[in-house]
Amino acid sequence: MKKPLDFNFTRALARGHVSYDATVGTWWEHRSADDAHKRAYRHSAEHTRDSLRKAMKKNKISSPLIVDYACGGGHYLLELARLMPEARIVGLDGSKKLLALTAARCEAAGISATITTGEKAFVAGGPRVRLVRTNLPNFKLPAGKADAVAFVFPNIAPGPDDQPLYDRNGYLNRGDAAVAKMLARFREMDPEDEVTNEKPALLFDGYMTERVLARNIRKFLKPGGLWIKVDYANALRSELTELSQWRCLFAECALEAPIKGLQSELLFKLRDNVFRRSSVILDVYHQTKDPSDKTGGYFITEFGAV
């Protein structure tokens, strides 16, 4: 196996979306093609299929539309296309390089795919897989069309000029900002349980930025649609401290409980969470160099759109 690329992630990602057409994209393509990632993509696609088919049966849907948000090189998308031949899939990604790899992988697997515009991607007819090169978030694409959205190993890199877009789409929401400030200041009662040493201002920015992405995902979904989020983890969500659970749910627009009497906007409800141990967690270690990021795996979280 090739040695992982060694470079400064903070500096590379600071370039924004273009980083995935350069060093970061090369690193990610190398990482995502190993056996551990293949198993994770397959398991995640199987979970998506099983959850979505239950909803299809309940709602009498025969041909669901699924959005793969930040589809990268298409590993998860291809697994899902194989498992759900009845589905139409729209893959969105900001990397021209990775999107071309997705198209090539679909073609090699005998799955019809095309790189097209945002408007054409959501129409009923055409290839089963439609790929759109777009920076994310994108609030101008058709809304309310998807039965499910998958966000697998999320890592959106905002560019230096993207803040106005975030500001217009929820970053400046006063009610949410008040809750974010509290969650950023709170600390665990046992210092050993604290998972971050970042300053409150950086935590606040992270929470509010993630909420904008969650808002964008909600925009694609029909009412009651599914959001499948696959992310690096060390345990089940239920095993996290109460504060860590609040922070996660807030960032995902799924925090139902008020914090000191303040309520954030609710766009999703948590439905399910499963955890699997896997060496994919080393993706995080390669970026942080923190030894605690050498053990863990990933969890699959299922949300329902409110």
C-alpha positions in Angstrom: 0.0 0.0 0.0 1.2 3.5 -0.8 2.3 5.7 2.0 -0.4 8.4 2.7 0.4 11.8 1.4 1.9 14.1 4.1 1.0 17.7 3.8 -0.5 20.6 5.9 -4.3 20.0 5.9 -5.1 23.3 7.5 -3.2 25.3 4.9 -4.6 23.1 2.0 -8.2 23.4 3.1 -7.9 27.1 3.6 -7.9 27.4 -0.1 -11.6 26.3 -0.1 -13.3 24.2 -2.7 -10.4 24.1 -5.1 -8.4 22.0 -2.6 -10.3 18.9 -3.7 -9.1 19.4 -7.3 -5.5 19.5 -5.9 -3.7 17.8 -3.0 -6.7 17.1 -0.7 -8.6 15.4 -3.6 -5.6 13.2 -4.4 -5.2 12.3 -0.7 -8.9 11.5 -0.4 -9.1 9.4 -3.5 -6.1 7.3 -2.2 -7.8 6.9 1.2 -11.3 6.1 0.1 -10.2 3.3 -2.2 -8.9 0.9 0.5 -10.7 -2.1 1.9 -11.9 -0.4 5.1 -13.6 2.4 3.2 -15.1 -0.1 0.7 -16.7 -2.0 3.6 -17.9 1.3 5.1 -19.4 2.5 1.9 -21.1 -0.9 1.3 -22.5 -1.0 4.9 -23.7 2.6 4.6 -25.4 2.0 1.2 -27.1 -1.1 2.7 -28.4 0.9 5.6 -29.7 3.6 3.2 -31.4 1.0 1.1 -33.1 -0.7 4.0 -34.3 2.5 5.6 -35.5 4.1 2.4 -37.4 1.0 1.2 -39.3 1.0 4.5 -40.3 4.6 3.7 -41.1 3.7 0.1 -43.5 1.0 1.1 -45.2 3.3 3.7 -45.5 6.2 1.2 -46.0 4.1 -1.9 -42.9 5.4 -3.7 -41.7 3.2 -6.6 -38.7 5.2 -7.9 -37.1 7.3 -5.2 -34.7 10.2 -5.8 -31.6 10.2 -3.7 -29.1 13.0 -3.5 -25.5 12.1 -2.7 -24.3 15.4 -1.1 -20.5 15.8 -1.7 -20.2 12.5 -3.6 -16.5 12.7 -4.1 -15.1 9.9 -6.3 -18.5 8.1 -6.2 -17.6 5.0 -4.1 -20.8 5.2 -1.9 -22.9 6.4 -4.9 -21.9 3.3 -6.9 -22.7 0.9 -4.1 -26.1 2.5 -3.7 -26.8 2.4 -7.5 -26.0 -1.3 -7.5 -28.2 -2.0 -4.5 -31.2 0.2 -5.6 -31.7 -0.2 -9.3 -35.1 1.4 -8.9 -33.6 4.7 -7.7 -32.5 7.9 -9.4 -29.4 9.3 -7.9 -28.1 12.9 -8.1 -24.4 13.3 -7.1 -23.3 16.8 -6.1 -19.6 17.7 -5.7 -17.4 20.8 -6.1 -14.4 18.8 -7.5 -14.3 18.5 -11.3 -11.6 15.8 -10.9 -13.6 13.6 -8.4 -16.8 14.0 -10.4 -15.1 12.7 -13.5 -13.9 9.7 -11.5 -17.5 9.1 -10.4 -18.8 9.2 -14.0 -16.0 6.8 -15.1 -16.8 4.3 -12.3 -20.5 4.3 -13.2 -19.7 3.7 -16.9 -17.3 0.8 -16.0 -20.1 -0.7 -13.9 -22.6 -0.4 -16.7 -24.7 2.2 -14.9 -26.0 5.1 -17.0 -24.6 8.4 -15.8 -24.1 11.9 -17.1 -22.5 15.1 -15.9 -25.2 17.8 -16.3 -26.7 21.0 -14.9 -28.5 21.4 -11.6 -31.9 21.9 -13.3 -31.6 18.9 -15.6 -30.4 16.6 -12.8 -33.7 16.6 -11.0 -36.1 15.9 -13.9 -37.9 12.5 -14.1 -36.4 11.2 -17.3 -32.8 10.5 -18.3 -29.8 8.5 -16.9 -30.2 6.8 -13.5 -27.2 8.8 -12.2 -26.9 12.5 -12.8 -23.8 14.3 -11.6 -23.6 18.1 -11.0 -20.4 20.0 -10.5 -21.3 22.6 -7.8 -19.8 24.2 -4.8 -21.6 23.3 -1.6 -23.8 24.5 0.0 -25.9 25.5 -3.0 -29.4 26.9 -2.2 -30.3 27.6 -5.9 -30.8 24.0 -6.9 -34.4 22.6 -7.1 -36.0 22.2 -3.7 -38.2 19.5 -2.1 -37.5 16.9 -4.7 -35.5 14.2 -2.8 -36.8 11.3 -0.9 -33.3 10.9 0.8 -30.0 12.8 1.1 -26.8 11.0 2.0 -23.8 12.9 3.4 -21.0 10.4 3.8 -17.8 11.3 5.6 -18.6 15.0 5.4 -15.8 17.5 4.9 -16.9 20.7 3.1 -14.1 23.3 2.8 -15.6 26.8 2.7 -13.4 29.2 0.7 -12.4 32.7 1.9 -15.1 34.3 -0.1 -18.0 32.0 1.0 -19.0 33.7 4.2 -21.7 36.0 2.6 -23.4 32.8 1.3 -23.4 31.3 4.8 -24.6 34.6 6.3 -27.6 34.7 3.9 -28.6 31.1 4.7 -28.8 30.9 8.5 -25.3 31.7 9.9 -26.7 35.0 11.2 -29.9 33.5 12.7 -30.1 35.2 16.1 -31.9 32.5 18.0 -29.5 29.8 16.7 -26.5 32.0 17.4 -27.6 32.5 21.1 -27.7 28.7 21.6 -24.4 28.2 19.7 -22.6 30.7 22.0 -23.8 28.8 25.1 -22.8 25.4 23.7 -19.4 26.9 22.7 -18.8 28.2 26.2 -20.1 25.2 28.1 -17.5 22.7 29.4 -17.8 19.1 30.7 -18.1 18.7 34.5 -15.3 16.2 34.3 -12.4 17.8 32.3 -11.4 14.4 31.0 -14.7 14.2 29.1 -14.0 17.4 27.2 -13.4 16.5 23.6 -12.0 19.8 22.3 -9.6 22.5 23.4 -10.7 24.9 20.7 -11.6 28.5 21.7 -15.4 29.3 22.0 -15.2 31.5 18.9 -14.0 28.7 16.7 -16.5 26.3 18.2 -19.3 28.8 17.5 -18.2 29.2 13.9 -18.1 25.4 13.4 -21.6 24.8 14.8 -23.2 27.6 12.8 -21.3 26.6 9.6 -22.5 23.0 10.0 -26.1 24.2 10.5 -26.0 26.0 7.1 -25.1 22.7 5.5 -27.9 21.0 7.4 -30.3 23.7 6.1 -29.1 23.1 2.6 -29.8 19.3 2.9 -33.2 20.0 4.4 -34.0 22.2 1.3 -33.5 19.2 -1.0 -35.8 16.9 0.9 -39.5 16.3 0.8 -41.3 16.6 4.1 -40.6 13.4 6.0 -37.6 12.6 3.8 -34.5 10.8 5.1 -31.1 12.3 5.8 -28.4 9.6 6.2 -25.2 11.0 7.7 -22.1 8.8 7.9 -19.4 10.3 10.1 -16.2 9.4 12.0 -16.9 8.4 15.6 -15.5 6.7 18.6 -18.8 5.3 20.0 -22.6 5.4 19.6 -24.2 8.8 20.0 -26.1 7.5 23.1 -22.7 6.8 24.7 -21.5 10.4 24.4 -21.9 12.9 27.2 -25.0 14.9 27.3 -23.1 18.1 26.3 -21.5 16.3 23.3 -25.0 15.1 22.2 -26.4 18.6 22.4 -23.5 19.9 20.3 -24.0 17.3 17.6 -27.7 17.7 17.4 -27.5 21.4 17.4 -25.1 21.4 14.4 -27.5 19.0 12.6 -30.5 21.2 13.2 -32.0 18.3 15.3 -31.7 19.6 18.9 -35.3 19.4 20.3 -34.5 20.4 23.9 -34.2 24.1 24.8 -30.9 25.1 26.2 -31.4 27.4 29.3 -34.8 28.3 27.9 -33.6 29.1 24.4 -34.8 27.0 21.4 -32.9 26.6 18.2 -34.7 26.0 14.9 -35.6 22.3 14.4 -35.4 20.9 10.9 -34.7 17.2 11.6 -35.6 14.6 14.2 -33.1 11.9 15.1 -34.4 8.5 14.3 -31.5 5.9 14.5 -27.8 5.6 15.1 -25.5 2.6 14.5 -21.7 2.4 15.1 -19.1 0.2 13.5 -15.4 0.0 14.4 -13.2 0.6 11.4 -9.8 1.8 10.5 -11.4 4.6 8.5 -11.0 6.6 11.7 -7.3 7.0 10.6 -8.6 9.6 8.1 -9.0 11.9 11.1 -5.6 10.9 12.6 -3.8 11.8 9.3 -5.3 15.3 9.6 -4.9 15.9 13.4 -2.0 13.7 14.4 -3.8 13.2 17.7 -3.2 9.7 19.0 -6.8 9.5 20.3 -7.9 9.6 16.7 -6.3 6.2 16.0 -9.1 4.2 17.4 -12.8 4.2 16.7 -14.7 3.9 13.4 -17.9 5.5 12.0 -21.5 5.8 12.8 -24.5 6.0 10.6 -27.2 8.5 11.8 -30.7 8.6 10.3 -32.8 11.8 10.5 -36.3 12.5 9.4 -37.0 15.9 7.9 -39.5 18.0 9.9 
